[in-house]
Amino acid sequence: MKIRFLLLVCLLAFLAFPLLAQTTLTMTNGYTETVTAKATDVTTNSLVTSQSESPNYTWDTKFAANTGNMIQIEFDDATGHSLANTPFTVSDVANAKLYFNSQWLVMCVGLTPAPGTGGPAKPDIDKANEFIAMKRPTKSYCMPVKVMEHAGHKMVRLANGAVVAATGKLGLLPKDGKWGCVCGRGLVPEKGAAMGRLEVQDRCDTKKPAKKK
């Protein structure tokens, strides 16, 4: 009887272990100079003490990366100047890496969504990372978004986990909590705000089935 009880306890502990495992947001300095990383949990309004990061250093913020909380992240240089369009807001992101993108010729932050949080595939994540890298995008991006509500404001989560305010033709957005594809351009944050904006212009084109002759 005691053996069976011990086996049951071990089995329950084994099954519970994955549930206890917690993915946290890490911030990586992929740049060639020392920077300062900062993270603020917008949902709980708690500030993590800033961390100095030498090149190739990764800092664990200890913020849960898969709870849906919104976290504002920022990378600053030695003079306190913010880099790569930060600060901006993310949700369900496992890693934020600062680096210089030789293709776009800009400093940017590559976001990696937390595992198990669902969402679009890598090509959409790459497109969303390009979107947040361009401070004043001149072209329209068509990409999947997930609608979120916070303090009465309409926002969308991009495939990479970036959260931006939604403006423009809001009626074209998917229902709250659902993914849908829309086209639009990026706008700089409103004065005094740190959150970027997506001006929704259209729905993504959908191919209609060919008519039978």
N, C-alpha and C positions, 0 to 999 in steps of 0.2 A: 504493500500500500504506500509506504514512504517513498519507494523508488518511483512509482507512478506519479506521485505528487511532485517529486523533484523534476521528473521529465516534463510534466505539464508546466511547471514554473519556468524551466529553461526554454521551452517552446514559446511561451508567451513573451519572454524577454527577447527572444530572437525575432519574433514577428513585430514587436514594438520598436526595435532598434531603428528601422528605416523611418518610422514616424518621428522619432526623436532627432534624427539627423536634420540639421538646419543649414540651408545655403545662406551665406551672407554676402553682402556687397563688398567687393574689393576694388581698390583703385590703384592702377599701375602707371608708373612713369616710364613711358617708352621713348622719352625725349633724351637729348644728350646733356641737358643741364638739370641741376637740382630744382625742384618745384615744391610748392606747398599744396597739399590736397585737403579739401574741406567737404564735409557732408552734414546736411541738416535734414532730419526727419520732419517733413512738412506736416504729415498727418498728426504726429504727437508733439510737434514743435520742440524737439529736443536736438541740441547741437552736439556734434562730436568734435572734440578738440582737434584742431588742424594738425596735420602730420607732414613733416618735411620728408620728401622722397628724393633720394639720389637716383641717377639713371638705373633703370631695370629693377627698381624697388616696387614691391606690391604691399599695400597697406590694407589690412582687414578692418573695415569700419565697425564690424560687429552688428550692423543693421541687417535684419532679416531681409532676404532678397526675394522671397516668394510668398509674401503675405498681402500684397496689393497696396502696401503703404507707398506714399509718394515721398521721394527723397531728392533734395536739391544738392547737386554736386558742383564743385568748382576746383579748378586748377589755377594757381597763381605763380608768376615768375618771382625772381628775387626782389623785384621792386614793388611787388604787390599788385601788378597788372594781371588781370584775368586773361586766361589763354583759351583758345579754341571755342569761342562763343559761350563759354561758361560764365556765370552759373546757368544751368538749366535743370529741369526736373526729370526724374526717371521713376519707373515702377517695375518691380519684378526683374531687376537686372543683377546678374552675378558678377560682372566685371566691367569697369570703365577704364579704358586705356588711352592715355594721352600719347600722341605720336605725330610726326610730320608725314603727311601723305604726299609722296612724290608724284602721284598721278594727278591729284587735284591742286598740288602746290600750296597747300594750306595746313596749318596746325589743326588737328581734329581729335575727337574722342570717339573711339570705336566701342560700341556697347555690345555686350554679350548677354542675351536674356537668360534668366535663371532656368535650369532644367525643370521639366514637369509643369511649367506654367502655360503650356500650349501656345498656339499662335502660328503665324506663317513660317515659311521655309527660308533658308539662307539667302536666296536672291532678293527677297523682300527685306531681310535684315540689312543687307548691303546697301540697298537703295535708301532705306531709312537713315543709315549712317551717313550717306552722302547728303541727304536732305538737311540733317542737323549741322553738317560741316559748312554749308554755304550760308553766310550771314544774310545775304540778300539774293536769294535764288532768282534767276531771271527766267527759268523755264518751269513748266508745270510738271509735277510728279504725280504719277498714278500708282497708288499703293494701298495695301490693306490697313485699316485703322479699327480700333475698338473704342467705342464711346464710353466715357467716364463722366461722372458728375462729382463736383467738389464745391461746397459752399455756394451752391446755386449757379455755378459756372459750367458751361459745356466745354469739355476737353476730350481729346482723343489720345490713345496710346498707340504709338507706331510699332512696327514689327520688331524693332530693336529695343523697345522698352522706354524710349523717350516719350514724355508727356508734353503735349502742346495745346494751347488754347485753340478752340475751333471758332472760325468766323466765316463770313460769306454765306453760301446757300446751305444753311444748317439742315434744311428739310431733306437733303440728299444723303445725310449720314445714316448709318444703320441704327437699329434700335439699341437702347442702352444695354451695355454688357455684351453686345454682339459684334462680330467682325464683319466688315464690308469694305469694298474697294471704292475709293473716291480719287478724283484728280484735283489738284490745287497747287498753289504756290506758297512759299514760305514768306512770312512777314517778320520783321524784327519785333522784339517785345514792345509793349506799350510803355510809355514814359513812366518810370518808377517801378516797372515790373521786371521780373527775371525770366519769365516763361515765354518761349517763342510761340509763334502763331501759324496756323495752317488756314489759308483762305480757301474754302471748298468752292470749286468752280463747276464740277461736273461729276457724274458717276463714271466708273470705268466702263469702257466698251465691252459689250458681251456679244459674242458671235451667235447669230440666230441659226437654227438648223436649216439646211437647204431644203427647199420645197421639192416634193416628189413630182416628177413630170408624168 
